[in-house]
Amino acid sequence: MTSRLTMYTTTWCGYCVRLKRGLERAGIDFDEVNIEEDPQAEEFVLAANGGMATVPTLLLPNGDVLTNPPLPELLAAVQAA
């Protein structure tokens, strides 16, 4: 388990860019991991999403995983974690 939110992304993902900006506006710190540059991160995303490399995939501090959530859902999950 980690003490920070981790966002798994790619360089080409527009949804990732939008969600990162929303988190930054909300003042939520997060670690970003590009699955194109980190094979272990890609394996995590594939395992979390039924074999699909779907991003953004987010690992919350409590161990919960969300895939491409709307910002309000993510903010609520972060507060609950």
C-alpha positions in Angstrom: 0.0 0.0 0.0 1.1 3.5 -0.7 0.4 6.8 1.1 -0.2 8.7 -2.1 -2.5 8.3 -5.1 -0.8 6.7 -8.1 -2.0 7.4 -11.6 -0.9 5.1 -14.4 -0.8 6.9 -17.7 0.6 7.0 -21.3 2.0 9.9 -23.3 -1.0 9.9 -25.7 -3.9 9.6 -23.3 -6.2 12.7 -23.4 -8.3 11.4 -20.5 -5.1 11.2 -18.4 -4.2 14.8 -19.1 -7.8 15.9 -18.2 -7.8 14.0 -14.9 -4.3 15.2 -14.0 -5.4 18.8 -14.4 -8.5 18.2 -12.3 -6.4 16.6 -9.5 -3.9 19.5 -9.7 -6.8 22.0 -9.4 -8.2 20.2 -6.4 -4.8 20.3 -4.8 -4.4 16.5 -4.6 -0.8 15.2 -4.8 -0.2 12.1 -6.9 2.5 10.0 -8.5 2.4 9.5 -12.2 3.7 6.3 -13.8 3.9 6.0 -17.6 3.1 2.3 -18.5 4.9 2.7 -21.8 8.2 3.3 -19.8 7.6 0.9 -16.9 6.9 -2.8 -17.7 5.9 -3.6 -14.1 3.4 -0.7 -14.2 2.0 -2.0 -17.4 1.6 -5.5 -15.9 -0.3 -3.9 -12.9 -2.7 -2.1 -15.3 -3.3 -5.2 -17.4 -4.0 -7.2 -14.3 -6.3 -4.6 -12.9 -8.3 -4.2 -16.1 -8.9 -7.8 -17.3 -5.9 -7.7 -19.7 -6.7 -4.3 -21.1 -4.1 -1.5 -20.9 -6.7 1.0 -20.0 -5.5 4.4 -18.7 -5.9 6.3 -16.6 -5.8 3.6 -13.9 -5.5 4.9 -10.4 -4.3 3.1 -7.3 -5.6 4.8 -4.2 -3.7 4.9 -0.9 -6.1 2.2 0.6 -5.3 -0.2 -2.3 -8.6 0.4 -4.2 -8.2 0.7 -8.0 -10.3 2.9 -10.3 -10.2 2.9 -14.1 -10.9 6.2 -15.9 -13.2 7.6 -13.3 -14.9 10.9 -13.6 -13.2 13.5 -11.4 -16.0 13.8 -8.8 -16.0 10.0 -8.3 -12.2 10.1 -7.9 -12.3 13.0 -5.4 -14.9 11.2 -3.3 -12.9 8.0 -3.4 -9.7 9.8 -2.3 -11.5 11.5 0.6 -12.9 8.1 1.7 -9.5 6.4 1.4 
